[in-house]
Amino acid sequence: MPIIISVASGKGGVGKSMVVSNLGLLLARKGLRVILADMDIGGANLHILFGMFHPPSTLTDFFSNRLVTLEDLAHPIVKPLPLRLIPGTGETLITANLQHAKKKRLIRHLQKLEADIILVDVGAGTSYHALDFFLLADYYVAVATPDPTSVLDLYRFIKLAAIRKVLTAFLARDPIAEALLDKDFHSVTEVLEAVGRTSESGVALAQQALQGFHPALILNRMTAKSRINTLHLQQLLKQYVGTDLSVLGHIPEDPQVQRSILKYLPVVELAPTAPAAIALDQIAANLLNLVKQRGAKPDALEEPRKLRA
């Protein structure tokens, strides 16, 4: 089974898709079979960053059963590298109100793909779609800028993702499920207290659901004047959400990034010596180290492969 890494943000416009496209290319250069999956339901644009303006097929074809498997949607994008892209959906009614059964089918098929690493580009915001696609992964990455609103939205996103993770642990369990699903919670503590009032044994299950929830942060568009207290953010998440937040790296403000977007090329390809490209290369290395430290599944992460022809 592939390693799934989800990449999300609390708000749009922070450079999430730019990060995904560049990390995907960097990991593929190491010989890893990489698939980029655009799960921004209704607002997909990852394919455009590679100059793919009219994908021959998208997730809409999968949801409407015109294509049976996700393998049929995984298009090669940077030959001869082992890098493929699953384009996301357009603004269609079938995806705007995606049924839970279709979402579960998508997750099952995602886990069956022939790949070493799948990078999931999750839509911004805190909809159920965004939270569920973020939580389907083995590893969680969040992208933010130093802007105070971006940091606040990031905190909200991680908090709600943690709450959602606990609640979904009880979806098939009664009476705990009935006691939780009709309530609105503002913190993980409130969820645990509600679980405790219904079932003492349920508290342990809720805590277990959070054990593997350790998001990693990438800060984008950093400047010499940027002021962000990551330590304070980490303390807030530990105190009110009960989760640890690590920092994968900082990407500096760099005009080459905007130039690369206009050229439909990842910045690590267009300007490999640019400050942002160098930072992304280090973040890719940090991400692989993080995966290895927490127990990588594929042997491919231990020994980089020769690039496939």
DRENBA-301355 format. One line per 8 residues: their letters; for each residue y, x, z of N, C-alpha, C. Coordinates in steps of 0.1 Angstrom, whole numbers, always signed. Example, Ala and Ser with C-alpha at 12.3 -4.5 7.8 and 13.67 -1.06 7.14 Angstrom:
# residues 2
AS> -57/+132/+78/-45/+123/+78/-33/+132/+78  -22/+128/+71/-11/+137/+71/+0/+129/+79
# end
This chain:
# residues 309
MPIIISVA> -12/+8/+0/+0/+0/+0/+13/+9/+0  +23/+4/-7/+35/+12/-7/+43/+11/+6  +52/+21/+8/+61/+20/+19/+73/+12/+14  +77/+2/+21/+88/-7/+18/+100/-3/+26  +112/+0/+20/+124/+3/+27/+135/-7/+23  +140/-15/+32/+150/-25/+28/+164/-19/+31  +173/-22/+22/+187/-17/+23/+196/-29/+23  +204/-31/+34/+212/-43/+35/+226/-39/+40
SGKGGVGK> +235/-49/+41/+248/-47/+46/+253/-60/+52  +262/-59/+61/+268/-71/+67/+277/-78/+58  +284/-71/+49/+293/-77/+40/+291/-70/+26  +296/-77/+16/+295/-71/+2/+306/-61/+0  +304/-53/-11/+314/-44/-15/+314/-31/-7  +304/-27/+0/+303/-15/+8/+296/-4/+0  +291/-7/-12/+284/+4/-19/+269/+4/-17  +263/-7/-13/+249/-8/-10/+240/-5/-23
SMVVSNLG> +243/-12/-34/+236/-10/-46/+237/+4/-52  +249/+10/-50/+251/+24/-54/+242/+33/-46  +240/+30/-33/+232/+39/-25/+217/+37/-29  +213/+25/-32/+199/+22/-36/+196/+29/-49  +205/+28/-59/+202/+34/-72/+201/+49/-71  +210/+55/-64/+209/+70/-62/+198/+75/-54  +194/+68/-43/+183/+72/-35/+170/+70/-43  +169/+60/-51/+157/+58/-59/+155/+69/-69
LLLARKGL> +166/+73/-76/+165/+84/-85/+161/+97/-78  +167/+100/-67/+164/+112/-60/+150/+113/-55  +145/+102/-50/+131/+101/-46/+121/+102/-57  +124/+96/-69/+116/+98/-80/+115/+112/-85  +126/+119/-84/+127/+133/-88/+117/+142/-80  +114/+137/-68/+104/+144/-60/+90/+141/-64  +88/+133/-74/+75/+130/-79/+69/+117/-73  +77/+110/-64/+72/+98/-58/+74/+86/-68
RVILADMD> +64/+78/-68/+65/+66/-76/+74/+56/-69  +85/+53/-75/+95/+45/-68/+98/+32/-76  +99/+21/-69/+103/+8/-75/+115/+3/-68  +126/+0/-75/+137/-6/-70/+136/-21/-72  +137/-29/-61/+136/-44/-62/+149/-50/-58  +155/-57/-67/+168/-63/-64/+166/-77/-59  +167/-78/-45/+165/-91/-39/+178/-98/-35  +189/-95/-42/+202/-102/-40/+201/-115/-47
IGGANLHI> +196/-125/-40/+193/-138/-47/+206/-144/-52  +207/-146/-65/+219/-153/-71/+230/-143/-74  +229/-131/-69/+240/-121/-72/+236/-108/-76  +224/-107/-83/+218/-94/-86/+227/-86/-96  +228/-73/-93/+236/-65/-103/+230/-50/-103  +219/-48/-97/+214/-34/-96/+211/-29/-110  +206/-38/-119/+202/-34/-133/+214/-29/-140  +226/-34/-137/+238/-30/-145/+242/-16/-142
LFGMFHPP> +239/-11/-130/+242/+3/-126/+234/+13/-134  +223/+8/-141/+216/+17/-150/+218/+13/-165  +228/+5/-167/+231/+2/-181/+222/-8/-187  +214/-16/-179/+205/-26/-184/+212/-39/-183  +219/-43/-193/+227/-55/-193/+219/-68/-194  +209/-68/-202/+201/-80/-205/+186/-77/-202  +182/-77/-189/+168/-74/-186/+158/-83/-194  +147/-78/-199/+138/-87/-207/+132/-98/-198
STLTDFFS> +131/-95/-185/+125/-104/-175/+131/-101/-162  +132/-112/-153/+138/-110/-140/+129/-118/-130  +133/-117/-117/+126/-125/-107/+126/-140/-109  +136/-145/-117/+136/-159/-120/+123/-163/-128  +118/-153/-136/+106/-156/-144/+94/-156/-134  +94/-148/-124/+84/-149/-114/+84/-161/-106  +96/-166/-101/+97/-178/-93/+93/-190/-101  +96/-190/-114/+93/-202/-122/+79/-201/-128
NRLVTLED> +71/-190/-124/+57/-188/-128/+55/-185/-143  +66/-181/-150/+65/-176/-164/+58/-163/-164  +59/-155/-153/+52/-143/-152/+44/-143/-139  +32/-139/-139/+23/-141/-127/+25/-130/-117  +27/-118/-121/+28/-107/-111/+41/-99/-112  +45/-92/-101/+57/-84/-101/+55/-72/-110  +43/-67/-112/+41/-56/-121/+46/-58/-135  +46/-71/-139/+51/-74/-152/+66/-73/-153
LAHPIVKP> +73/-73/-141/+87/-72/-141/+93/-58/-138  +84/-49/-135/+88/-35/-131/+91/-27/-144  +104/-26/-147/+108/-20/-160/+111/-5/-157  +105/+4/-165/+109/+18/-164/+124/+20/-168  +131/+28/-160/+146/+29/-163/+151/+43/-165  +144/+54/-160/+148/+67/-162/+136/+76/-166  +132/+75/-179/+120/+82/-183/+124/+97/-184  +114/+106/-181/+100/+104/-177/+98/+102/-162
LPLRLIPG> +108/+100/-155/+106/+99/-140/+98/+86/-137  +90/+86/-126/+83/+75/-122/+92/+65/-114  +102/+60/-120/+112/+51/-114/+113/+38/-122  +110/+27/-115/+110/+14/-122/+119/+4/-114  +124/-6/-121/+133/-16/-115/+128/-30/-117  +128/-38/-107/+126/-52/-108/+139/-59/-107  +145/-64/-118/+158/-71/-118/+158/-83/-110  +169/-86/-103/+170/-98/-95/+173/-110/-103
TGETLITA> +175/-121/-96/+177/-134/-102/+192/-136/-106  +194/-145/-115/+207/-150/-119/+211/-162/-110  +222/-168/-113/+226/-180/-105/+220/-192/-110  +207/-195/-106/+200/-206/-110/+197/-215/-98  +195/-228/-100/+191/-237/-89/+178/-233/-83  +169/-228/-91/+156/-225/-85/+156/-214/-75  +166/-205/-76/+167/-194/-66/+178/-197/-56  +188/-206/-59/+198/-208/-49/+192/-215/-37
NLQHAKKK> +182/-223/-38/+175/-229/-27/+161/-225/-27  +158/-212/-25/+144/-207/-27/+135/-213/-15  +124/-219/-19/+115/-224/-10/+108/-213/-2  +104/-216/+11/+98/-206/+19/+85/-201/+13  +77/-211/+6/+65/-207/+0/+67/-197/-11  +77/-198/-19/+80/-189/-30/+84/-175/-24  +91/-176/-13/+95/-163/-6/+83/-156/-1  +74/-163/+5/+62/-157/+10/+53/-151/-1
RLIRHLQK> +53/-158/-12/+45/-153/-24/+52/-140/-29  +65/-140/-30/+72/-128/-34/+69/-116/-25  +69/-118/-12/+66/-107/-3/+52/-102/-4  +42/-111/-6/+28/-107/-8/+26/-99/-21  +33/-103/-31/+32/-95/-44/+39/-82/-43  +50/-82/-36/+57/-69/-34/+48/-59/-27  +40/-63/-18/+32/-54/-10/+20/-49/-19  +17/-55/-30/+6/-51/-39/+10/-42/-50
LEADIILV> +23/-39/-52/+28/-31/-63/+22/-17/-63  +20/-11/-74/+16/+3/-76/+28/+12/-74  +30/+17/-62/+41/+25/-60/+39/+33/-46  +47/+44/-45/+47/+50/-32/+58/+45/-23  +69/+42/-29/+81/+37/-21/+87/+26/-29  +90/+15/-22/+98/+4/-28/+111/+3/-20  +122/+4/-27/+135/+2/-21/+140/-12/-25  +142/-20/-14/+146/-34/-16/+161/-35/-14
DVGAGTSY> +168/-39/-24/+183/-41/-24/+185/-55/-19  +189/-57/-7/+190/-70/+0/+204/-75/-2  +206/-88/-5/+219/-93/-6/+227/-92/+6  +240/-91/+5/+249/-90/+17/+250/-103/+24  +254/-103/+37/+255/-115/+45/+243/-118/+54  +244/-129/+60/+234/-132/+70/+226/-145/+67  +224/-148/+54/+216/-160/+51/+202/-157/+54  +194/-168/+55/+179/-166/+58/+173/-157/+47
HALDFFLL> +177/-159/+35/+172/-150/+24/+174/-135/+27  +186/-132/+30/+190/-118/+33/+182/-113/+45  +182/-120/+56/+175/-116/+68/+160/-114/+66  +154/-124/+59/+139/-123/+57/+136/-112/+47  +143/-109/+37/+140/-98/+28/+143/-85/+35  +153/-84/+44/+155/-72/+51/+143/-69/+61  +138/-80/+67/+127/-78/+77/+113/-76/+71  +112/-78/+58/+98/-77/+52/+94/-62/+51
ADYYVAVA> +104/-53/+53/+101/-39/+51/+94/-32/+63  +90/-19/+60/+85/-11/+70/+96/-3/+77  +107/+0/+70/+118/+7/+75/+131/+0/+70  +141/+0/+79/+153/-7/+77/+165/+2/+76  +173/+0/+65/+185/+8/+64/+197/-2/+62  +208/+1/+69/+220/-7/+67/+231/+2/+62  +240/-3/+53/+251/+4/+48/+264/-2/+52  +274/+6/+56/+287/+1/+61/+297/+11/+57
TPDPTSVL> +310/+7/+57/+321/+16/+55/+328/+17/+69  +338/+26/+70/+345/+28/+83/+354/+16/+86  +356/+7/+76/+365/-4/+79/+360/-12/+91  +369/-16/+100/+365/-23/+112/+357/-36/+109  +361/-43/+99/+354/-56/+95/+340/-53/+91  +338/-42/+83/+325/-38/+79/+316/-35/+91  +321/-28/+100/+313/-24/+112/+310/-36/+120  +320/-45/+122/+317/-58/+129/+306/-66/+122
DLYRFIKL> +307/-67/+109/+297/-75/+102/+284/-68/+102  +284/-55/+103/+271/-48/+104/+264/-51/+118  +272/-51/+128/+267/-54/+142/+261/-69/+142  +269/-78/+136/+264/-92/+135/+251/-93/+127  +250/-86/+116/+238/-86/+108/+226/-81/+115  +227/-70/+122/+216/-64/+129/+212/-73/+140  +222/-79/+147/+219/-88/+158/+211/-100/+153  +216/-106/+143/+209/-118/+138/+195/-115/+132
AAIRKVLT> +194/-103/+126/+181/-98/+121/+171/-97/+132  +175/-92/+143/+167/-90/+155/+162/-104/+160  +172/-113/+161/+169/-126/+166/+159/-133/+156  +161/-132/+143/+152/-138/+133/+138/-131/+134  +138/-119/+137/+125/-112/+138/+117/-117/+150  +123/-120/+161/+117/-125/+172/+112/-140/+169  +121/-148/+163/+118/-162/+161/+106/-163/+152  +105/-155/+141/+95/-156/+131/+81/-152/+137
AFLARDPI> +81/-145/+148/+69/-142/+155/+62/-154/+161  +70/-165/+162/+64/-177/+168/+64/-189/+159  +66/-187/+146/+67/-198/+137/+54/-206/+136  +43/-200/+138/+30/-207/+137/+24/-210/+151  +32/-209/+162/+27/-210/+175/+34/-222/+182  +26/-231/+188/+31/-242/+195/+27/-240/+210  +35/-245/+220/+48/-252/+218/+60/-243/+217  +58/-230/+217/+69/-221/+217/+78/-223/+204
AEALLDKD> +71/-225/+193/+79/-226/+180/+88/-238/+181  +83/-250/+186/+91/-262/+187/+103/-260/+197  +101/-252/+207/+111/-250/+217/+122/-241/+212  +119/-232/+201/+129/-223/+197/+136/-227/+184  +129/-233/+175/+134/-234/+161/+146/-244/+160  +148/-253/+169/+159/-262/+168/+171/-257/+176  +171/-245/+181/+182/-240/+189/+190/-229/+182  +202/-227/+186/+211/-217/+180/+213/-206/+191
FHSVTEVL> +209/-194/+188/+209/-183/+197/+220/-173/+193  +227/-167/+203/+237/-158/+201/+233/-143/+205  +222/-142/+211/+217/-129/+215/+202/-129/+216  +196/-117/+216/+182/-116/+218/+178/-120/+232  +187/-117/+241/+185/-120/+255/+183/-135/+257  +191/-143/+250/+190/-158/+250/+176/-162/+245  +172/-156/+234/+159/-159/+229/+148/-156/+239  +148/-144/+245/+138/-140/+255/+138/-150/+267
EAVGRTSE> +150/-154/+271/+150/-163/+282/+144/-177/+279  +147/-182/+266/+141/-194/+262/+126/-193/+261  +121/-182/+256/+107/-180/+255/+101/-180/+269  +107/-173/+278/+102/-172/+292/+101/-186/+298  +110/-195/+295/+110/-208/+301/+98/-217/+295  +93/-213/+284/+82/-220/+277/+69/-214/+280  +69/-200/+279/+56/-193/+281/+59/-179/+285  +53/-176/+297/+55/-162/+302/+48/-152/+293
SGVALAQQ> +37/-155/+287/+30/-146/+278/+38/-144/+265  +46/-154/+262/+54/-153/+249/+64/-142/+250  +69/-139/+262/+79/-128/+263/+74/-115/+258  +62/-112/+262/+56/-99/+257/+54/-99/+242  +51/-110/+236/+50/-111/+222/+63/-109/+215  +74/-115/+221/+87/-113/+216/+92/-99/+216  +89/-93/+228/+93/-79/+229/+85/-70/+220  +73/-73/+217/+64/-65/+208/+70/-66/+194
ALQGFHPA> +75/-78/+190/+81/-80/+177/+93/-71/+174  +100/-67/+185/+111/-58/+183/+108/-43/+184  +96/-40/+188/+92/-26/+190/+95/-17/+178  +92/-23/+166/+93/-14/+154/+106/-17/+147  +115/-24/+153/+128/-27/+147/+139/-16/+151  +140/-6/+142/+149/+5/+145/+157/+8/+132  +168/+1/+129/+175/+3/+117/+182/+17/+117  +184/+22/+105/+191/+34/+103/+204/+31/+95
LILNRMTA> +214/+38/+98/+228/+35/+93/+232/+46/+83  +238/+42/+71/+245/+50/+62/+259/+46/+61  +268/+55/+64/+283/+52/+63/+288/+57/+50  +294/+48/+43/+299/+51/+29/+315/+52/+29  +320/+59/+20/+335/+60/+18/+342/+66/+30  +336/+76/+35/+342/+83/+47/+354/+92/+42  +365/+92/+49/+376/+101/+47/+379/+109/+59  +388/+119/+58/+392/+127/+69/+399/+118/+80
KSRINTLH> +404/+107/+76/+411/+98/+85/+402/+87/+91  +390/+86/+86/+381/+76/+91/+378/+77/+106  +379/+66/+113/+376/+66/+127/+366/+56/+130  +354/+60/+132/+343/+50/+136/+335/+56/+147  +334/+49/+158/+326/+53/+170/+312/+49/+168  +304/+57/+162/+290/+53/+160/+282/+52/+173  +286/+61/+183/+280/+61/+196/+282/+48/+203  +294/+42/+202/+297/+29/+208/+289/+18/+201
LQQLLKQY> +288/+19/+188/+280/+9/+181/+266/+10/+185  +260/+22/+186/+246/+23/+191/+244/+18/+205  +254/+20/+214/+253/+15/+227/+253/+0/+228  +262/-6/+219/+263/-21/+219/+250/-27/+214  +244/-21/+204/+231/-26/+199/+220/-24/+209  +220/-13/+216/+210/-11/+226/+211/-21/+238  +224/-24/+241/+226/-33/+253/+224/-47/+250  +229/-52/+238/+229/-66/+235/+218/-70/+225
VGTDLSVL> +212/-61/+218/+202/-64/+209/+189/-58/+213  +189/-47/+220/+177/-41/+225/+171/-32/+214  +178/-27/+205/+173/-19/+194/+181/-6/+193  +174/+4/+188/+180/+17/+185/+185/+18/+171  +197/+25/+169/+203/+27/+156/+204/+42/+154  +198/+47/+143/+199/+61/+140/+209/+62/+128  +215/+74/+126/+224/+76/+115/+218/+85/+105  +216/+80/+93/+210/+88/+82/+220/+98/+76
GHIPEDPQ> +232/+94/+76/+242/+103/+70/+255/+96/+66  +265/+104/+62/+278/+99/+57/+280/+103/+43  +286/+94/+35/+289/+96/+21/+304/+96/+20  +310/+108/+16/+325/+108/+15/+331/+100/+4  +343/+96/+6/+351/+90/-5/+351/+99/-17  +347/+95/-29/+346/+104/-40/+349/+97/-53  +359/+101/-60/+362/+94/-73/+351/+95/-83  +342/+104/-82/+331/+105/-91/+321/+93/-90
VQRSILKY> +321/+87/-78/+313/+75/-76/+317/+64/-85  +330/+61/-85/+336/+50/-94/+334/+54/-108  +335/+67/-112/+333/+71/-125/+319/+69/-130  +310/+72/-120/+295/+70/-124/+292/+56/-126  +298/+47/-118/+296/+32/-120/+301/+28/-134  +312/+33/-138/+318/+29/-151/+309/+35/-162  +302/+46/-160/+294/+52/-170/+279/+47/-169  +277/+38/-160/+263/+32/-158/+253/+43/-155
LPVVELAP> +256/+52/-147/+247/+63/-143/+249/+66/-128  +238/+68/-121/+239/+72/-107/+247/+85/-106  +255/+86/-95/+264/+98/-94/+256/+111/-93  +244/+110/-87/+236/+123/-86/+231/+128/-100  +232/+119/-110/+229/+123/-124/+241/+127/-131  +252/+120/-130/+264/+122/-137/+272/+135/-132  +272/+136/-118/+280/+147/-112/+272/+152/-100  +261/+160/-102/+252/+164/-91/+259/+173/-81
TAPAAIAL> +270/+179/-85/+277/+188/-75/+288/+181/-68  +291/+168/-71/+301/+161/-64/+298/+159/-49  +308/+158/-41/+305/+157/-26/+296/+145/-23  +299/+133/-30/+290/+122/-27/+276/+124/-31  +274/+131/-43/+260/+134/-47/+253/+143/-38  +260/+153/-33/+254/+162/-23/+250/+155/-10  +259/+146/-6/+256/+138/+6/+244/+129/+4  +243/+122/-7/+232/+114/-10/+219/+121/-11
DQIAANLL> +219/+134/-16/+207/+142/-16/+202/+145/-2  +212/+148/+7/+208/+150/+21/+203/+137/+27  +208/+126/+24/+204/+113/+30/+190/+110/+25  +187/+113/+12/+173/+111/+7/+163/+120/+15  +167/+132/+18/+158/+141/+26/+157/+136/+40  +168/+131/+46/+167/+125/+59/+158/+113/+60  +159/+105/+49/+151/+92/+49/+136/+96/+48  +132/+106/+40/+118/+110/+39/+114/+115/+53
NLVKQRGA> +122/+123/+59/+118/+129/+72/+116/+117/+83  +125/+107/+82/+124/+96/+91/+111/+89/+89  +107/+87/+76/+94/+80/+73/+82/+88/+78  +83/+101/+76/+72/+110/+80/+71/+110/+96  +82/+110/+103/+82/+110/+117/+75/+98/+123  +77/+86/+116/+72/+74/+121/+59/+70/+116  +53/+79/+108/+39/+77/+103/+39/+71/+89  +41/+79/+79/+41/+75/+65/+27/+71/+62
KPDALEEP> +26/+61/+52/+13/+57/+48/+8/+64/+36  +15/+65/+25/+9/+72/+13/+9/+87/+15  -2/+93/+10/-4/+108/+11/+7/+115/+2  +13/+107/-7/+23/+113/-16/+35/+118/-9  +38/+113/+3/+49/+118/+10/+46/+132/+16  +34/+136/+17/+31/+149/+23/+31/+160/+13  +29/+157/+0/+28/+167/-10/+34/+161/-23  +47/+165/-26/+53/+160/-38/+45/+162/-50
RKLRA> +44/+152/-59/+36/+153/-71/+43/+159/-83  +35/+163/-92/+41/+167/-105/+46/+155/-112  +58/+155/-119/+63/+144/-125/+54/+139/-136  +52/+126/-137/+43/+120/-147/+50/+120/-160  +42/+123/-170/+48/+122/-184/+51/+108/-188
# end
